[in-house]
Amino acid sequence: SKYSVEVAAVNIRSHDGKIMEGQKSNASVVTTTEYIPTTQPRSLKFTAHPPSGVDVSWSEPETPNGIVRYYIVEYMLEDGSGNKTTLSNVTGLSTPIDGLIPSRNYNVTVRAFT
């Protein structure tokens, strides 16, 4: 994020408490580093991808806190096994997930990284 910063000295007069502000400096522009997104990717959609998959798509986080460089998509069969499959470094706003077992439920997570 970019910010414009100005500095001025401020004193308080001891006899009456009046605030006295000095002349402001010239504005300086400073840039902070990127940070993790404070919101998650939005509007997840799933479209059938025959014979045994889906296409997952989403929108960028509302507050990415920088430029989103890639996404990680994780999915896991809801069978209690805890076996998770990770698709790393997805650079677009969609990806196919193949090899799913028909008529079973899956948990899908999409995370953004700056």
C-alpha positions as CSV (number, residue, x, y, z in Angstrom):
1,S,0.0,0.0,0.0
2,K,1.1,3.5,-0.7
3,Y,0.8,6.4,1.8
4,S,1.7,10.1,1.7
5,V,3.3,11.3,5.0
6,E,3.8,14.8,6.3
7,V,5.5,15.6,9.6
8,A,4.9,18.7,11.8
9,A,6.2,19.5,15.3
10,V,3.5,20.1,17.9
11,N,3.8,21.9,21.2
12,I,1.4,22.7,24.0
13,R,1.8,26.0,25.7
14,S,2.1,25.5,29.4
15,H,0.3,28.7,30.5
16,D,-2.9,28.2,28.5
17,G,-2.8,24.6,27.0
18,K,-3.1,25.9,23.5
19,I,-1.7,23.5,20.8
20,M,0.9,25.1,18.6
21,E,1.7,23.3,15.3
22,G,4.8,24.0,13.3
23,Q,5.2,24.0,9.6
24,K,4.6,20.7,7.9
25,S,7.4,19.0,6.0
26,N,7.1,18.2,2.3
27,A,5.0,15.1,1.7
28,S,6.9,11.8,1.3
29,V,5.4,8.8,-0.4
30,V,6.1,5.5,1.4
31,T,5.1,2.0,0.4
32,T,4.5,-0.9,2.8
33,T,5.2,-4.4,1.8
34,E,2.5,-6.8,0.8
35,Y,0.7,-8.9,3.4
36,I,-1.5,-11.9,3.5
37,P,-5.0,-11.3,2.2
38,T,-7.4,-10.4,5.0
39,T,-10.3,-11.9,3.1
40,Q,-10.7,-15.2,1.3
41,P,-11.3,-15.8,-2.4
42,R,-15.0,-15.2,-3.2
43,S,-17.8,-16.6,-5.3
44,L,-16.6,-20.2,-5.5
45,K,-18.4,-22.0,-8.3
46,F,-18.3,-25.6,-9.4
47,T,-19.0,-26.9,-12.9
48,A,-19.2,-30.5,-13.9
49,H,-16.1,-31.7,-15.7
50,P,-16.9,-35.2,-17.0
51,P,-16.3,-38.0,-16.5
52,S,-15.1,-37.6,-12.9
53,G,-14.3,-34.1,-12.1
54,V,-15.3,-30.5,-11.6
55,D,-13.9,-27.1,-12.7
56,V,-13.5,-24.8,-9.7
57,S,-13.6,-21.0,-10.2
58,W,-13.5,-18.0,-7.9
59,S,-13.0,-14.3,-7.6
60,E,-10.1,-12.5,-6.1
61,P,-10.3,-11.7,-2.4
62,E,-12.0,-8.3,-1.7
63,T,-9.0,-7.2,0.4
64,P,-5.9,-8.9,-1.1
65,N,-3.4,-6.6,0.6
66,G,-1.1,-6.7,-2.5
67,I,-1.0,-8.5,-5.8
68,V,-2.2,-12.1,-5.6
69,R,0.6,-14.2,-7.0
70,Y,-1.0,-17.6,-6.8
71,Y,-3.7,-19.7,-5.2
72,I,-3.6,-23.1,-3.4
73,V,-6.6,-25.3,-3.9
74,E,-7.0,-28.2,-1.5
75,Y,-9.7,-30.9,-1.6
76,M,-10.5,-33.9,0.6
77,L,-13.1,-36.6,0.4
78,E,-15.5,-36.4,3.4
79,D,-14.7,-40.0,4.5
80,G,-12.8,-39.2,7.7
81,S,-9.5,-40.4,6.3
82,G,-7.9,-36.9,6.4
83,N,-6.2,-37.5,3.0
84,K,-5.9,-34.1,1.3
85,T,-4.9,-33.3,-2.2
86,T,-3.2,-30.0,-2.9
87,L,-2.9,-28.1,-6.2
88,S,-0.1,-25.6,-5.6
89,N,0.7,-22.4,-7.5
90,V,-2.5,-22.0,-9.4
91,T,-2.1,-18.7,-11.1
92,G,-5.5,-18.1,-12.6
93,L,-9.0,-17.9,-11.1
94,S,-10.0,-21.5,-11.9
95,T,-8.6,-25.0,-12.0
96,P,-9.9,-28.5,-12.9
97,I,-10.1,-31.2,-10.2
98,D,-10.1,-34.6,-11.7
99,G,-10.4,-38.2,-10.4
100,L,-13.2,-37.6,-8.0
101,I,-15.4,-40.5,-6.9
102,P,-19.0,-40.1,-8.2
103,S,-21.8,-39.5,-5.6
104,R,-19.3,-38.6,-2.8
105,N,-18.9,-35.4,-0.9
106,Y,-15.7,-33.4,-0.9
107,N,-14.4,-30.3,1.0
108,V,-12.7,-27.8,-1.2
109,T,-10.6,-24.9,0.1
110,V,-9.1,-22.0,-2.0
111,R,-6.4,-19.8,-0.4
112,A,-4.8,-16.7,-2.0
113,F,-1.1,-15.7,-1.6
114,T,0.6,-12.4,-2.3
